[in-house]
Amino acid sequence: MKEIMLNVNGNEHTLQVKPWATLLDVIREDIGLTGAKEGCGEGECGACTVIMDGVAVNACLILAVEANGKHITTIEGLADGEKLHPIQQAFVDIGGLQCGFCTPGMILSAKILLDKNQDPTDEEIRKGLEGNFCRCTGYTKIIQSIKAAAQMLKEGR
Amino acid sequence: MGIFYRRLPRFDYVVPKTLDEVLKALNKHKGAYRLLAGGTDLIPQLKKREIKEPEYVIDLKGISGLDTISYDGNGLKIGPLATITSIAQSPAVQEHYPILAQAALSMASPQVRNRGTFAGNICNAVPSADSIPSLITLSASVKIRSARKERIVPLEQFFIGPRITALKANEMVVEITVPQQRETSRGVYLKLSPRHSMDLAIVGVAVTGTCENGICKDIRIALGAVAPTPVRAPTAEAVLQGRQITSALVDEAARNAVTQCSPIDDHRASREYRCDMIYVLTRRALNQILLS
């Protein structure tokens, strides 16, 4: 077992982990945050996306020990208490999800995109989400949700 | 297709602080280790049990300075831990080697590019690796080090077969070196894949060249996913080198490039289709570099 420190959504965790445990295993099973999902397990689908030190990563492809000392944001860290983050609210309002399995990853990838680009085109949104698969929506509603979220963020809502 | 295990096999994890420690460990553990950079290839390979289960995973990220990208008058040096994203975003790469930024952005997804490295893409040595054809057209080489010595291998000679490189069990790649190009040199990487993102190349064509007053001064063509290793197309280059460029000549060179390949027939594409597309993409790339 190795001892690691993780800062997840602003909370410090000191954990004993197996060297072969992935960051996703530890976030879900040791810390108990089940927002990040295991889909393919090999970096194709993006359901396990989390933000690590400011960039989107696939938590299923990272060893927990590699993440020692890092700052991680999961979907659980986005809302402000009961108030949803504008991107989350937009997904709810527009219906940017059906089964919801891809949604945490989608929203975190969208957050990274909107942090860098306040007014993305459809094409830029598609490019920004290229590592996140959705098998339900056909993406149209997701893109509409992100456009609406961009508008909400600009208006400071 | 093999079995995909969701859990990793057991191994010990070490994070050396210096390159010397890594090189010593490589000598000591003789093939019972795997080096870890971004892990975007290694972790899936381990989950699939595609490679021998290592006793040790040696994480290189404890060593500072291996992720640098530096440029001076002699060329570009890419550290083995420089991520694909950092290469795509490097001002020096964008200004002097835009083909590399283009190749970088053609790979996988933002999540994978934020972790994966060019050195890892090269050492993994799949025939469709997107970073390789462009680097070959830029005459890149890799600096390889073991505990005892350092050697430099032109990238063109680094690949021996699918997933097999010239790297010995006690060696690691410590730098990718890209020489300075001519001022007027231009390059393009064209990738054909059924999906626009998250897909492997069926055919990848990189062309770097210079055309002055309609004369081809310098041309290098490299092809990915169409032979057991990425390949250069020297006879196709010879068709163009030093000649007055016309569409007919470009067409001839593109047809010639097809003869330099031995593509596989698989579920991604048939051999015949790959051959046709080598012609189409090579012609398109040459037109962009030499005629437009």
Boltz contact constraints between the chains, C-beta under 6 A:
constraints:
  - contact:
      token1: [A, 19]
      token2: [B, 13]
      max_distance: 6.0
  - contact:
      token1: [A, 20]
      token2: [B, 8]
      max_distance: 6.0
  - contact:
      token1: [A, 20]
      token2: [B, 10]
      max_distance: 6.0
  - contact:
      token1: [A, 20]
      token2: [B, 11]
      max_distance: 6.0
  - contact:
      token1: [A, 41]
      token2: [B, 6]
      max_distance: 6.0
  - contact:
      token1: [A, 42]
      token2: [B, 44]
      max_distance: 6.0
  - contact:
      token1: [A, 43]
      token2: [B, 40]
      max_distance: 6.0
  - contact:
      token1: [A, 43]
      token2: [B, 112]
      max_distance: 6.0
  - contact:
      token1: [A, 49]
      token2: [B, 111]
      max_distance: 6.0
  - contact:
      token1: [A, 55]
      token2: [B, 114]
      max_distance: 6.0
  - contact:
      token1: [A, 56]
      token2: [B, 110]
      max_distance: 6.0
  - contact:
      token1: [A, 56]
      token2: [B, 111]
      max_distance: 6.0
  - contact:
      token1: [A, 57]
      token2: [B, 111]
      max_distance: 6.0
  - contact:
      token1: [A, 57]
      token2: [B, 114]
      max_distance: 6.0
  - contact:
      token1: [A, 57]
      token2: [B, 115]
      max_distance: 6.0
  - contact:
      token1: [A, 58]
      token2: [B, 111]
      max_distance: 6.0
  - contact:
      token1: [A, 61]
      token2: [B, 39]
      max_distance: 6.0
  - contact:
      token1: [A, 61]
      token2: [B, 40]
      max_distance: 6.0
  - contact:
      token1: [A, 61]
      token2: [B, 43]
      max_distance: 6.0
  - contact:
      token1: [A, 65]
      token2: [B, 13]
      max_distance: 6.0
  - contact:
      token1: [A, 130]
      token2: [B, 109]
      max_distance: 6.0
  - contact:
      token1: [A, 130]
      token2: [B, 197]
      max_distance: 6.0
  - contact:
      token1: [A, 131]
      token2: [B, 109]
      max_distance: 6.0
  - contact:
      token1: [A, 131]
      token2: [B, 110]
      max_distance: 6.0
  - contact:
      token1: [A, 131]
      token2: [B, 111]
      max_distance: 6.0
